[in-house]
Amino acid sequence: MRVIAGQARGRRLKAPKGMNTRPTSDRVKEAVFNVLAGRLNQSRVLDVFAGSGAMGIEALSRGAQRAVFIEKNHRAWLTLKENLLLTGFAELAQIYRGDYVNILPELNGTFDIAILDPPYNRGFIQPAASLITSLGLLEPDGLIVVETNAKSREAPDVKMLKLLKDSVYGDTAVLYYSI
C-alpha cells in the first residue's frame, strides 16, 4: 500500500495488523482520486472509518487543505498516526479515536468530501451518511464517497443525496453522492 500521486507519491504506508481493517487497493484508490481530481485542491476532507488513513492521506498528498480522520480501532488509529508522520501530513490532519456517532456531532466546520469506507455489510453506511447530512457537515456542492462490497452493496438512503456515479472494481463498488 502506497501513496499514488502528489507530494508524498511513492511513500509506503503501513497497514494495521490483523483482520479488523481492509485497506483500499491501490487500483481502487487511484480510480477514486481520478474522479475527485478537480475537487481536491484546498479541499477539506472527512475520512470516516479511516483505518490506516490511506484515503485521507492520498487526498492530502494531492492538494487537500486538511483532513479529519475518525477511527474506532486502537491498532488502526496508531497506524494512522504513524502514516501521517511518515508522509509529513500530521500538521494538516486531525485524528479522532472513537465511534463516529459520538465524534461527528463534535466536529467544527464543513467538508468538501466525506469518505465512508466502513467494514463491509455491517450497516454503517446509512447511519453515517444520514448523520453527516443532518449535521450539515457537507458543503452544498460536497461529495460523499462510499466504498462498499460490489455484490452486497450498502448504499445510503438519504433523501438529500443524489447518486452521481457508480463504479465497480472487482469486489469493490464506489458510489459518489452529492447533496
N, C-alpha and C positions, 0 to 999 in steps of 0.2 A: 504494500500500500504506500502510495507516494503522492506528493502534490504534483498535479499535472501541468499547470501553467502559472505564469505570473512571477511575482517577486521571489517566491520560495520554490520555484519549479525544480523538480527532481528530488526534493528533500524526502527522505523516507520517514514515514510516520509509524509509530508503534501502535499495535493493536492490543487491547486488553486480553489477558489470558482467560481461558475458559470459554464456555458456550453461551454466556449471558448476552453477548453482543454479536451482531452480524455486520461486519464492515461492508460499506457500499463498494462494489467492484470499481476498479479504475475505468472500465468501459462505461458503466452507468454514470459515474461521476462526470466523465468527460462529456457525455451526451447531455446531461442536465445543465452543465455550465456552458455548453454551446448555445442552448436555448436561452439561458439567462445573461449571456454576454453583454447585451446592450443595456442591461439594468443594474450591473454591478458597481460601476464607478460611483464612489462616495455613498453607496447604499448602506443601510442598517439592516443587519441580518439576525434573525432569531432561529437558532438551531435547537429544537426541542428533541429530546431523546438523542442527545448528541453523540453518545458512545465515545469513540476516540477523538471526535471533533473534526474528522476528515472533511465533512461538507462545509462547515463554517470556516475552517482554515483555508480551504480552496477558495471560498468567497473572498476572504481577506487577501489572499495571495493575488487575486485578480482585481483588486482595487476597492473592495468594500471598505467603508469608513470605520465600522465597528461591527462586532458580533457578540451576541449574548448566547451563551451555551447553557442548556439545562440537562443534567444527567443525574439519575437516581442511584445507579450502581456505583458503589465506592471505588471499586477497582478501575472501572471505566473512567470515572471522574479523575482519579490520579493520573491515568494515562493521558487524558485530555490535557491536564495541566502540563504534563511533560512535553506533549506535542506542541503546545503553544510556545513553550520556552525554546524547543528545538527549532521552530520556524521563525522565531523572533517576533511573534504576534501577541505576546502576553499583554502588552500595553494597550492593544486595540480590542481586548476581549474582557468580558465579564463572565465568570463561570459560577453557576449555582449547582449545589448538590442537593437533590431532594425531588419530591414529586411535583410535576408540572402544575397540578391542580392547586398547590399551595404557592408556587413561585410566580406563575403568570399574573395573578392579581396584584402582586407587589412590584411589578416592573414599571418603570417610568419611561415615557416616550412611546414612539410608534416605530414600526419596522416596514421596510420596503419589501422584504422577502422573509417568509417564515417557512422553515424546512421541517417537515414531520416525517421521521423515519423510525417509527417505533418497532418493537418486536412484532413480527407478523401474526395476524389472526388473534389478537388479544383484545380487540375492541377499543383501542386507544385513539384512533384517528377521529372518529366522530366527536367525542367529548373535547379533545384538544382543539380541533378546528372551531367548534362551537364556542369554546371559551375565548379563543383568540379574537374571534369576530365580535362576540358580545362585550368584551372588554375594550374594544376599539383599538387593539394593538397594531392593526394593519393600516398602512396609509391607504387613501382612497384608490390609488392605482397599484396597490401592492399585490403580491402573489403569495399563495400558499402552494408549496411544492410537496406532494405526498409520494413517498416511496412505499410500495406495498407488494404483496405476492401477486404475480400475474394471474394465477389460477383462481385464487380465492380472495379477490380484491376487497379491501376495505376502502370505502370512499366516504368523505363527509357528506352528510345530508343536511346541509345548512342552507336555508332559503336564500341567504345573502350571497352565496357563492355561485360562480358560473364556471363550468369546466371549459378551459381554453384549449387544452392539448392533452392527449392520452398516448403515451408511448410504451412499448413493450420491448424489453431487452432480456431474452431468455426467460428466466423465472421471475423477473422483476418488472413491475409496471410503475411508471412515473406519471402522476396526474398533476396538471397545473391548473390552479383555480385563481380567479380574480373576484373582487367584490363587485 
